[in-house]
Amino acid sequence: MLPPDAPSLLARHVTVRFGRHTVLQDVTAGPFQPGKICALLGPNGSGKSTLMRAMAGLLPCSATVTLGQDALSALPLAQRTQRCLYLPQALPAPVDLPVLEALIAARHTGRLHPSHTQEDDIESALHWLEKFTIRDLALKNMSALSGGQRQLVGLAQALSRQPDALLLDEPLSALDLHHQFAVMALLRRETIAHHLITVLVLHDLNAALNMTDHVVVLHNGVVKASGAPTCVLTPALLREVYRVHARVEQGADGRHFVSVDGIA
Amino acid sequence: MPHLPASGPASDTPLTSNVIRAAYSATVRKRVQRLSLLVCAIALSCLADFAIGPAGLSPATLFHILLHPDTAPVTQRIIVWDIRLPYSLMAVCVGAALGLAGAEMQTILANPLASPFTLGISAASAFGASLVLVLGLSVSGIPESGMVALCAFTFALASVLLLDGVSRRRQATTGTVVLFGIALVFSFQALVSLMQFMATEDALQQLVFWTLGSLVRASWPKVALLAGVGCVVSVFSLRAAWNLTTLRMGEERAASLGVDVQRVRRAALLRISLLSALAVAFVGVIGFVGLVAPHIARRLLGEDHRFYLPGSMAAGALILSLSAVAARILVPGVVVPTGIVTSLVGIPFFLAIVLRREGEA
């Protein structure tokens, strides 16, 4: 049950230009609701990552981003990232740093008033490593991990900051199938338990159909459609946006999947 | 609902939280021990540097003069207090400054080949100094030595800003930055050569001192200034340690965690310029210390910048202090310019890093 005052995230009038090229044109996205997972969908170059960076305040752009009554766009970066955290697509670099310390560093970084003790830091790091069941990696250097393991550490870093809103840019890209499902399940649990606003960029439409509550489809820098996944992902939209002939079907277990017949 | 399976290789003894806590505490203790060992090694090297020299004074005599300067003849007192001691301490201060500058450069440029020497900052500083020495640039109220430091700093800062600009270009790779740095080295070396060509005999002698890099002109005021600036700068560096550690994991990741990357970089560039310029203004171009020291620190202490930064300072101090000892004993009776020794040691190390990176690629 959500608290009545749980804030939602809303980005309005987002316009981003790189030189003369307009990537996003007066986009309004949201409100993204607490306790829900929303997928940002769209083909390559449609502006998904750019929208996320703009919402997180990591790009110079004109936009009004609010979390409940609070105008995030008016906050300094350090305060803003404490409320609304963006996890980039690039994996954490393979540095000579134990995983435990990578999490402790993430907890300290950009903090305005770091008041916790080292014992608190270790406790928190172990808690999140445990949640991702990568506690056994705690003492390994980041440089010794696989890409997928580094992605899990990156996710643990992000969740350990306990923001109100999480913007995850392709958080499953380096993970095998099993880990993709497991991470989505963990995100679902955390989102519900802590009334998180979770927005993620996905390329896997089946994951979007079955594991998210809401989808926003971007195409050529504008929001093409928004709503419940099964309502939004229609053959007409898939043809127009992804340029494929495809159908959304339902399996015997009630799960939906996209069946692609060919390119349009 | 699926759960994440354990990752990584299977282990006979599962890592409980307590085991991890104990192991991490042991890691931190080991780092402190290694850092302490480095400091002890610096003290020993400094003593050796102090005790060895062409004056023919025994170590016992030297230490007697050090402890009881009033009882010693004037010449011996001068040798101990005004030559040997500042020389030894200058090696430590310059080494620490270059080590710290190199460590911060490698972090903010995300480039293991970055150092004030390899990327042209030292050469730029030397050119700045040469402008004062040869062309006699002056500002009323600032003594010549101050002008040398100021000009060296200005050119160091300019070259660092150029490098930063190149490293932030979208298509810039590690190789691009290194090549640009090499271009800076050659450009400023050519300009220094031009200054040498135009210089009077006196100025030429001073310029040669700069290009070779030597500790022989160490003096107490210089040691005090460099130590003071080094202490202040290192406090600011350590305050930025967490942000720098996160920056090592990727610029975008650091920004997403709330690091004002541009601000952190600019502050680091200012510190690097200050340290490099003062080191060059006082002892000339000392090569490779700023490159090698961070690699040693990384190997010994990892990349948690709370340890890595002081470790780079300590490693730099030790390398230069040992080089100063070698400079005295390489050719009997002659003190070889220390910059020559560090280059002789540094070039193979530089090649090793390059080849290792090629292997990794």
Contacts between the chains, C-beta under 8 A, distances in Angstrom:
chain1	res1	chain2	res2	distance
A	56	B	256	6.4
A	58	B	252	7.5
A	58	B	255	5.4
A	58	B	256	6.5
A	77	B	255	7.5
A	77	B	258	5.9
A	77	B	260	5.6
A	78	B	258	4.2
A	78	B	259	8.0
A	78	B	260	7.1
A	79	B	258	7.9
A	80	B	258	7.7
A	81	B	256	6.5
A	81	B	257	6.2
A	81	B	258	3.8
A	82	B	258	6.6
A	85	B	256	6.5
A	85	B	257	7.4
A	86	B	256	4.5
A	87	B	256	6.5
A	88	B	250	7.1
A	88	B	252	4.3
A	88	B	253	5.7
A	88	B	256	5.7
A	90	B	250	5.6
A	90	B	252	5.9
A	90	B	253	7.0
A	91	B	250	7.9
A	92	B	249	4.3
A	92	B	250	6.1
A	92	B	253	6.0
A	93	B	110	7.6
A	93	B	248	6.4
A	93	B	249	5.1
A	93	B	250	5.1
A	95	B	248	4.8
A	95	B	249	6.1
A	95	B	303	4.9
A	96	B	298	5.6
A	96	B	302	4.9
A	96	B	303	4.7
A	97	B	245	6.9
A	97	B	248	7.1
A	97	B	249	7.5
A	97	B	302	6.0
A	97	B	303	4.8
A	97	B	304	6.2
A	98	B	24	7.3
A	98	B	27	7.0
A	98	B	302	7.1
A	100	B	20	6.9
A	100	B	24	5.7
A	101	B	245	7.6
A	101	B	302	7.6
A	101	B	304	5.2
A	102	B	249	6.6
A	105	B	242	5.7
A	105	B	245	4.6
A	105	B	246	5.1
A	105	B	249	7.6
A	105	B	304	7.4
A	106	B	246	6.7
A	106	B	257	5.7
A	108	B	242	4.1
A	109	B	242	5.4
A	109	B	243	5.9
A	109	B	245	7.8
A	109	B	246	4.2
A	109	B	254	6.8
A	109	B	257	4.5
A	109	B	258	6.1
A	109	B	259	5.7
A	110	B	243	7.2
A	110	B	246	8.0
A	110	B	257	5.4
A	110	B	258	2.3
A	110	B	259	5.3
A	110	B	260	8.0
A	111	B	258	7.4
A	122	B	20	8.0
A	122	B	21	6.0
A	122	B	24	6.6
A	126	B	17	5.1
A	126	B	20	6.4
A	126	B	21	7.8
A	130	B	17	7.9
A	132	B	4	5.6
A	133	B	3	6.8
A	133	B	4	4.0
A	133	B	5	6.4
A	133	B	6	5.5
A	133	B	7	6.9
A	134	B	4	7.5
A	134	B	6	7.8
A	134	B	7	5.0
A	134	B	8	7.3
A	135	B	15	6.1
A	135	B	17	7.5
A	135	B	20	7.0
A	136	B	6	5.9
A	136	B	7	6.9
A	136	B	8	5.0
A	136	B	11	6.3
A	136	B	14	7.4
A	136	B	15	5.2
A	137	B	7	6.2
A	137	B	8	5.2
A	138	B	15	6.6
A	138	B	20	4.7
A	138	B	24	7.5
A	139	B	15	7.5
A	139	B	20	6.4
A	139	B	23	5.4
A	139	B	24	6.7
A	139	B	27	7.3
A	140	B	8	7.0
A	141	B	302	7.3
A	142	B	249	7.3
A	148	B	7	7.9
A	149	B	7	5.6
A	149	B	8	7.1
A	152	B	4	7.7
A	152	B	7	6.9
A	154	B	253	7.2
A	157	B	253	8.0
A	157	B	257	7.4
A	161	B	257	7.1
A	178	B	2	7.2
A	178	B	5	6.8
A	179	B	4	6.7
A	181	B	2	5.0
A	182	B	2	4.8
A	182	B	3	6.1
A	182	B	4	4.2
A	182	B	5	7.3
A	183	B	4	7.1
A	185	B	1	4.7
A	185	B	2	5.4
A	185	B	3	7.3
A	186	B	4	6.6
A	188	B	1	7.8
A	189	B	1	7.6
